[in-house]
Amino acid sequence: MSDRNFLFVLGSSRSGGNSEILARKAAEQLPPSTGQTWIDLSEHRLPEFEDLRHDSDHVRPRDGAAALLLDATLAATDLVIVSPLYWYSVSTLTKRYLDHWSGWLRTPGVDFKDTLGGRTLWGVTALAHTEEVVADPLVGTLNHSAAYLGMRFGGVLLGNGSKPGDVLTDTAALTRAKTFFAQDAPLARYPYDTE
Ligand SMILES: Cc1cc2nc3c(=O)[nH]c(=O)nc-3n(C[C@H](O)[C@H](O)[C@H](O)COP(=O)(O)O)c2cc1C
């Protein structure tokens, strides 16, 4: 029995878009014994993030989107950020979710960093631009965030498309999707880490 549990965090501002389509193609390849949880950030709206780090303690959320996302994040062995490329980086919904990590890192009793350390972060992204190199800022955001948390990083599955469904014509992306989650995910490293 697989003891892996994938959490897909959907960050598009529309449902059924290219990023989600591509993520579902990749997820089809996961063994049936692997758990899958899908949470759409546009349906489960996190509150505006407030930086309380230097004023008072963050309090563990007990209900609402924050509690749902925190509990699901802590339960995931594999965390998949499914975000379209917006202005060369992650979407606002995705960024807000990542900002909440800063609060959860400092919430007494949560052990966010120890729990996520050694687990795996993945990305799935659709973009309209045909040159994939323009997604480097998004890839850097996810890689460096994984490095900060001591996580593994499986990379970002990129697919091309503008209107919903376009990504289904990106045959190279669909081929990559078939083996994406089977790849090795090394411990994430900052670019200056040499050892
Ligand atoms: C606010 C916004 C910003 C965008 N910025 C970029 C961008 O920087 N580069 C790019 O190639 N495409 C950009 N796009 C296009 C989307 O990445 C593209 O339509 C993608 O397929 C959307 O994914 P989705 O269908 O999962 O929402 C942008 C779209 C929106 C709405």
The ligand as an ORCA input file, in Angstrom:
! r2SCAN-3c Opt
* xyz 0 1
  C      -3.470     37.988    -14.847
  C      -2.833     37.166    -15.913
  C      -1.469     37.225    -16.111
  C      -0.853     36.437    -17.072
  N       0.502     36.510    -17.207
  C       1.119     35.713    -18.110
  C       2.537     35.731    -18.225
  O       3.233     36.462    -17.524
  N       3.129     34.935    -19.153
  C       2.387     34.095    -19.942
  O       2.965     33.385    -20.744
  N       1.037     34.027    -19.824
  C       0.384     34.812    -18.930
  N      -0.966     34.748    -18.787
  C      -1.724     33.743    -19.568
  C      -2.023     32.484    -18.737
  O      -0.857     31.995    -18.121
  C      -2.614     31.409    -19.628
  O      -3.848     31.855    -20.187
  C      -2.838     30.099    -18.904
  O      -3.282     29.128    -19.828
  C      -3.866     30.254    -17.800
  O      -3.934     29.065    -17.074
  P      -5.341     28.520    -16.500
  O      -6.163     28.151    -17.719
  O      -4.979     27.351    -15.662
  O      -5.972     29.620    -15.713
  C      -1.627     35.554    -17.867
  C      -3.016     35.494    -17.680
  C      -3.631     36.292    -16.713
  C      -5.130     36.212    -16.534
*
